[in-house]
Amino acid sequence: MAEPLRGDLGVRAGGPPEALRTGYDRVRQLALEDGRNPDDIALTVRGDGVRLKDQAQAIEQLRAYRKIGATVLTLAFTGPDLDTICERMVVFMRDIAPKV
């Protein structure tokens, strides 16, 4: 049987940072045991629990994700219409993202 191909690996997960840290640490340990560089494994986090209405809390949550090693964050902006969604994106990029 052929050796499986190895490529770039990313871990995509959602949940509180403290729970993600445990799983991400395990994936990194398994990579190390397999002779791979754990730093080559990216952690992408779904920001399902990030509430942008409370900017201070959102910044704190996003910093916590960064602290555990997240390099990519996915957010879903919602609203009753496209203008509202776009305004929420602008607020995030202007008022929250630079502080993380």
Backbone as a ProteinNet text record, in pm:
[ID]
protein_1_A
[PRIMARY]
MAEPLRGDLGVRAGGPPEALRTGYDRVRQLALEDGRNPDDIALTVRGDGVRLKDQAQAIEQLRAYRKIGATVLTLAFTGPDLDTICERMVVFMRDIAPKV
[TERTIARY]
85.7	0	90.6	52	132.1	122.6	232	235.9	138.9	53.3	-37	43.9	-9.3	55.8	45.1	149.7	149.4	150.7	66.9	62.8	45.6	13.1	-12.6	-136.9	-134.1	-245.9	-296.6	-424.6	-485.9	-592.9	-613.7	-717.4	-819.7	-945.2	-1051.6	-1143	-1167.9	-1245.7	-1320.7	-1418.8	-1492.7	-1507.3	-1536.3	-1553.7	-1469.6	-1479.2	-1401.2	-1251.8	-1168.3	-1024.2	-963.3	-1005.9	-945.5	-972	-1088.3	-1119.4	-1040.1	-1026.5	-952.1	-803.9	-752.1	-610.2	-574.9	-659.2	-633.4	-627.5	-725.3	-727.9	-612.9	-583	-473.6	-339	-321	-198.4	-183.5	-294.1	-290.4	-250.9	-307.6	-273.4	-124.9	-77.4	63.8	155	115.5	193.5	197.1	84.2	80.6	169.5	169.9	257	403.8	438.8	575.9	616.8	526.9	553.8	571	508.7	517.9	635.4	715	831.5	802	686.8	650	670.6	684.3	700.3	562.3	532.2	400.1	369.5	472.9	450.8	397.1	400.7	345	193.9	135	-8.6	-79.6	-163.4	-236.5	-365.8	-404	-531.7	-623.7	-732.6	-836	-953.4	-999.3	-1105.8	-1232.1	-1345.3	-1476.1	-1511.5	-1539.9	-1572.5	-1720	-1780	-1924.3	-1966.1	-1883.5	-1921.7	-1879.9	-1816.6	-1770.6	-1888.9	-1922.2	-2033.7	-1978.3	-1998.3	-1935.9	-2001.1	-2120.9	-2187	-2109	-2044.7	-1960.6	-1816.4	-1766.8	-1635.8	-1523.2	-1527.3	-1421.7	-1416.7	-1533.6	-1539.3	-1492.8	-1532.8	-1490.9	-1338.6	-1279	-1133.3	-1067.1	-1119.4	-1064.6	-1073.2	-1188.7	-1205.9	-1108.8	-1096.5	-1009.8	-862.9	-825.4	-688.1	-662.5	-763.2	-749.2	-727.8	-799.8	-779	-637.8	-593.8	-458.2	-354.8	-378.8	-284.1	-265.8	-370.8	-358.4	-301.6	-276	-211.5	-296	-417.6	-500.7	-436.9	-431.5	-376.1	-481.5	-596.5	-706.5	-836.2	-920.2	-1050.1	-1156.8	-1260.9	-1373.4	-1492	-1551.7	-1669.1	-1781.3	-1903	-2020.1	-2093.6	-2097.4	-2170	-2312.4	-2408.2	-2548.1	-2621.3	-2738.1	-2820.1	-2941.9	-3032.3	-3157.4	-3139.7	-3026.7	-3004.8	-2854.9	-2819.4	-2679.2	-2610.1	-2679	-2618.7	-2580.5	-2666.2	-2637.8	-2518.5	-2515.3	-2404.7	-2272.7	-2274	-2152.6	-2108.4	-2201.4	-2166.5	-2103.7	-2155.2	-2097.1	-1954.6	-1930.7	-1795.8	-1701.4	-1750	-1668.9	-1634.6	-1733.1	-1710	-1605.8	-1618.5	-1521.7	-1380.7	-1365	-1231.2	-1174.9	-1261.6	-1216.7	-1191	-1280.1	-1279	-1228.8	-1233.9	-1198.9	-1069.8	-1062.7	-947.5	-813.2	-800.2	-668.7	-622.8	-715.2	-681.5	-650.1	-660.6	-632.1	-488.8
-117.2	0	123.9	223.6	346	429.8	499.4	593.8	708.3	746.1	859.1	984.9	1066.6	1194.4	1286.4	1360.6	1457.1	1595.3	1678.7	1815.2	1910.2	2030.3	2128.1	2085.9	2112.5	2073.9	2194.7	2206	2309.7	2246.5	2301.3	2253.8	2365.2	2334.3	2433.7	2390.6	2481.7	2445.2	2565.8	2538.1	2642.8	2605.9	2704.5	2680	2775.5	2763.5	2852.4	2823.5	2926.2	2908.6	2800.6	2792.9	2693.8	2550.9	2525.5	2392	2365.2	2465.4	2448.5	2423.7	2486.2	2471.3	2324.7	2251.8	2110.9	2029.5	2047.6	1973.8	2010.4	2139	2185.1	2133	2133.5	2078	1930.1	1857.8	1714.8	1694.7	1772.8	1762.4	1793.7	1896.5	1934.4	1822.2	1759.7	1649.5	1531.2	1498.3	1388.1	1417.7	1542	1580.5	1560.2	1602.6	1588.5	1441	1357.6	1214.2	1151	1211.8	1160.7	1223.7	1303.4	1363.1	1489.6	1546.1	1669.6	1788.5	1903	2027.4	2077	2079.6	2124.7	2269.1	2349	2488.3	2500.9	2390.9	2392.3	2371.5	2348.1	2321.9	2448.7	2499.9	2623.5	2591.7	2682.4	2671.1	2781.5	2742.1	2834.8	2821.4	2933.4	2932	2995.3	2927.9	2987.3	3077.2	3200.5	3295.3	3298.3	3179.9	3171.5	3242	3237.5	3294.3	3438.9	3497.9	3636.6	3729.7	3810.6	3904.6	4044.2	4094.7	4220.8	4342.9	4328	4442.7	4491.2	4399.8	4434.8	4430.7	4543.5	4546.9	4504.5	4548.1	4511.2	4359.9	4297.7	4152.6	4081.6	4133.4	4073.4	4077.7	4190.7	4204.5	4104.4	4092.2	3996.9	3854	3816.5	3681.1	3655.4	3751.1	3732.7	3725	3801.5	3792.3	3655.4	3599.5	3465.9	3360.6	3372.7	3280.5	3295.4	3417.5	3440.8	3379.9	3393.4	3343.9	3192.2	3119.1	2972.9	2928.6	3023.7	2988.1	3003.1	3053.9	3072.2	3174.5	3139.8	3230.4	3281.2	3215.6	3256	3250.3	3350	3354.9	3369.7	3288.7	3305.4	3359.1	3462.5	3523.9	3528.1	3515.3	3529.3	3656	3752	3875.9	3860.4	3889.2	3875.7	4006.4	4016.7	4135.1	4129.5	4224.8	4223.2	4261.5	4327.5	4368	4386	4400.8	4409.9	4531.9	4644.2	4764.4	4742.3	4675.7	4647.4	4554.1	4450.9	4355.8	4426.8	4509.9	4582.9	4678.1	4744.6	4835.4	4757.9	4640.6	4558.6	4516	4486.5	4451.5	4571.2	4687.8	4809.3	4835.1	4823.3	4844.9	4745.5	4619.9	4519.6	4556.7	4588.4	4618.2	4749.2	4843.3	4975.3	4975.3	4912.9	4930.2	4809.6	4691.3	4569.8	4506.4	4475.1	4403.1	4468.8	4600.5	4661	4645.1	4616.4	4605.4	4462.2	4371.3	4231.3	4205.8
0	0	0	-74.9	-87.5	39.9	68.7	181.5	152	246.6	222.5	195	107.6	78	197.3	223.8	333.2	272.2	321.6	272.5	387.9	354.4	458.3	534.6	661.7	746.3	820.9	826.5	907.2	993.5	1109.2	1198.9	1209.4	1178.6	1187.9	1301.1	1393.2	1510.9	1564	1645.3	1713.5	1859.9	1940.4	2082.2	2163.9	2294.5	2380.5	2369.2	2380.1	2362.6	2451.3	2576	2665.6	2618.6	2559	2506.6	2378.7	2295.4	2171.4	2198	2299.3	2331.7	2353.1	2424.6	2453.1	2323.9	2237.2	2111.3	2018.8	2011.6	1925.4	1977.2	2108	2165.9	2129.6	2130.8	2096.5	1950.2	1861.5	1719.1	1698.5	1765.7	1754.5	1808.2	1918.1	1974.2	1877.2	1817.3	1720.7	1600.5	1556.9	1445.6	1484.3	1603.2	1651.2	1657.8	1708	1717.2	1579.7	1478.5	1342.4	1266	1337.3	1274	1195.3	1217.9	1147.1	1237.4	1176.8	1250.7	1293.4	1422.6	1467.6	1428.4	1407.2	1367.6	1226.2	1150.1	1015	1014.5	1130.9	1139.9	1184.9	1098.8	1128.5	1203.8	1289.5	1360.6	1312.1	1249.1	1204.6	1300.6	1353.1	1453.3	1396.7	1419.5	1389.6	1507.2	1478.9	1584.8	1618.2	1630.5	1655.4	1783.8	1886.6	2014.5	2033.7	1932.9	1944.4	1917.4	2016.2	2003.6	1981.9	1863	1824.4	1887.3	1943.2	2007.3	2128.7	2197.9	2312.5	2263.6	2217.8	2153.8	2247.1	2372.1	2466.5	2485.3	2497.8	2514.2	2386.9	2271.2	2144.1	2130.7	2165	2158.3	2252.1	2372.3	2469.5	2417.9	2360.4	2306.6	2191.5	2101.9	1986.4	2027.6	2127	2178.9	2240.7	2305.3	2364.7	2255.7	2144.6	2032.5	1976.5	1962	1910.9	2005.4	2135.4	2235.5	2228	2192.4	2182.9	2048.3	1959	1832.9	1708.4	1720.9	1601.7	1508.9	1381.3	1282.2	1185.3	1182.7	1095.5	1176.3	1157.2	1223	1115.7	1125.6	1033.9	1112.7	1060.4	1121.3	1019.6	1066.3	979.8	1022.5	934.3	962	910.1	995.6	957.4	982.7	924.1	944.2	854.8	873.4	797.2	650.2	617.8	479.2	455.2	329.2	291.8	352.3	360.7	419	565.2	640.1	780.7	794.1	711.1	714.7	682.2	580.4	541.9	652.7	717.3	826.9	942.4	971.4	1078	1043.2	917.4	873.6	889.4	852.5	865.2	1011.5	1099.3	1242.2	1293.9	1253.3	1296.8	1252.3	1125.7	1072.7	1127.2	1155.8	1203.9	1354.8	1432	1577.4	1656.7	1597.4	1671.8	1621.2	1494	1438.8	1470.1	1458.9	1487.8	1633.3	1723.5	1864.8	1907.8	1813.8	1844.4	1808.5
[MASK]
++++++++++++++++++++++++++++++++++++++++++++++++++++++++++++++++++++++++++++++++++++++++++++++++++++

